[in-house]
Amino acid sequence: MVQIVIVQPSGASFELEVPEGWSLMQAAVKNGIDGIVAECGGSCVCATCHVYVQPERLAELPPPGDDELELLDEVKAERRPSSRLSCQIKSAAELDGLIVTIPERQT
Amino acid sequence: MTGADSHIVIIGAGQAGLQAAETLRSEAFEGRITLLGAEPYAPYQRPPLSKSWLTDNLDADQLALRDYSVLERKQIDLWTRASVSAIDVRSQSVLLHDGRALTYTGLVLATGATPRQLPQARDAGDLVCTLRSRADSDAIAQGLRSCVRRELPLVVVGGGFIGLEVAASARKLGIAVTILEAAPRLLERVLSQDLSDWYARLHADRGTTLIFGARIAEIRKTSNHVAEVEFVDGHCIVAGLVVVGIGVTANDQLARDAGIACEAGIIVDACGRTSVPNIVAAGDCTVRRLSDGTMLRLESVQNAVEQGRSAAHALLGVDKPSLGAPWFWSDQYDMKLQIAGLSRGADTHVLRGDMESHSFSIYHFRETRLVAVDSINAARDHMIARDLIGRQISPTAQQACDTAFNLAKLRTAQA
């Protein structure tokens, strides 16, 4: 089980357990974490599961695909170099302890 | 209506019902919330049922929309296997099949829809399936395994989204597939001719046989594992499984019996209100009366979520209509279709990009107004289109088909 730390815009944080093979979005939604809307359920079509990944560990993630990059251009909160869609971040042992921050808005 | 002694009952624990419950809590509703689901599980996602749930050996946990602990934390009282037999609007109570009764101060109807059955398949038993619930998908998965084992084909009746997605899933599993469509083309009610033809080529290229203008006389079970489809001209094909995807009907019977206005769906306004005070409705069971008097029926996750949200607000006395453009998606093979807006009544259709490149969009105009955009593997086109249509900003047809013209600029120009 991989633990990922989720930080809300308010600064509140908690540790989320993400089972192997799951996406960060799936685990966040299932655990009712506010701020991850994920209207499309992980199909990479809605850009409402936007997160900021801690910049120094960004390179540990597989890079975004073309469809994710296109959607990242359309996120409602500020687009940063560390912006990712959490439906495209798959749980993997090396991501244990990763810190991601939820943006101010998704829609 | 909003105090601690109030009780909102939600009939239907799908996407719309869950959304209504969560919105009530996020809007600080303090009363009781009871979420009634007829199925044995907590609310789950339906979109994967025609796709990854059939092909990827997912965990049931991955299908669930929320953990039970989340519902508990939000004090949403979920009753599973709870089907409702009647609503009494005078006493504001709901009667369950098992005899239990609940009184409410506010009621949300999120009863969903039921797949149409094919009358010609009446005697085909378990070899003919429709798809709506997790149990339906499990039965289809079992039928597909039997097709693989016995090297029997899948026959899909209806070339709509459900049928095409199931066909693509079956091809992924190596099963031979024939799609039978009564109309002359796929997705006739939703897509333009160009895109229908493109989808027909996609499926044909992946090895699926498509038969248009198909007229089925009867589907029968010839042995435990084999069905036979007979056409009106007398010829027959065999199948290890037949999946019927010919649309749904809104589950409005409970509402009709209770005297709530319905017309092929529970009639709601933009805020989800029905004809009866303190009763709102959301999702696939509804039909919306638009300001010009026409009726609009949408069957989509987005509609379920937004109406669920609006309906909850309406019960709390707040008007919160959903104003954005309707949108929808369908995944088939590695092709992602996204539809923004409604193309009905469109008179001009222009293409942006190259259909052969498998990344393009079709822009639909009514007179000069952009009303809908269908995108294939073009997520950014889609996101921009939703914004433009929602805010009633139209490019010219010339701008829409010119890939050198940045459509996103129109948003800022008129913001």
HADDOCK unambig.tbl for C-alpha pairs under 7 A between the chains (distance, minus, plus):
assign (segid A and resid 29 and name CA) (segid B and resid 65 and name CA) 6.94 0.50 0.50
assign (segid A and resid 29 and name CA) (segid B and resid 66 and name CA) 6.64 0.50 0.50
assign (segid A and resid 30 and name CA) (segid B and resid 64 and name CA) 6.99 0.50 0.50
assign (segid A and resid 30 and name CA) (segid B and resid 65 and name CA) 5.61 0.50 0.50
assign (segid A and resid 30 and name CA) (segid B and resid 66 and name CA) 4.10 0.50 0.50
assign (segid A and resid 30 and name CA) (segid B and resid 67 and name CA) 5.29 0.50 0.50
assign (segid A and resid 31 and name CA) (segid B and resid 66 and name CA) 6.20 0.50 0.50
assign (segid A and resid 31 and name CA) (segid B and resid 67 and name CA) 5.93 0.50 0.50
assign (segid A and resid 31 and name CA) (segid B and resid 70 and name CA) 6.02 0.50 0.50
assign (segid A and resid 32 and name CA) (segid B and resid 66 and name CA) 6.45 0.50 0.50
assign (segid A and resid 32 and name CA) (segid B and resid 70 and name CA) 5.84 0.50 0.50
assign (segid A and resid 39 and name CA) (segid B and resid 302 and name CA) 6.83 0.50 0.50
assign (segid A and resid 45 and name CA) (segid B and resid 379 and name CA) 6.45 0.50 0.50
assign (segid A and resid 67 and name CA) (segid B and resid 379 and name CA) 6.21 0.50 0.50
assign (segid A and resid 70 and name CA) (segid B and resid 379 and name CA) 6.07 0.50 0.50
assign (segid A and resid 70 and name CA) (segid B and resid 380 and name CA) 5.12 0.50 0.50
assign (segid A and resid 71 and name CA) (segid B and resid 379 and name CA) 6.09 0.50 0.50
assign (segid A and resid 71 and name CA) (segid B and resid 380 and name CA) 5.80 0.50 0.50
assign (segid A and resid 74 and name CA) (segid B and resid 380 and name CA) 6.95 0.50 0.50
assign (segid A and resid 74 and name CA) (segid B and resid 383 and name CA) 6.55 0.50 0.50
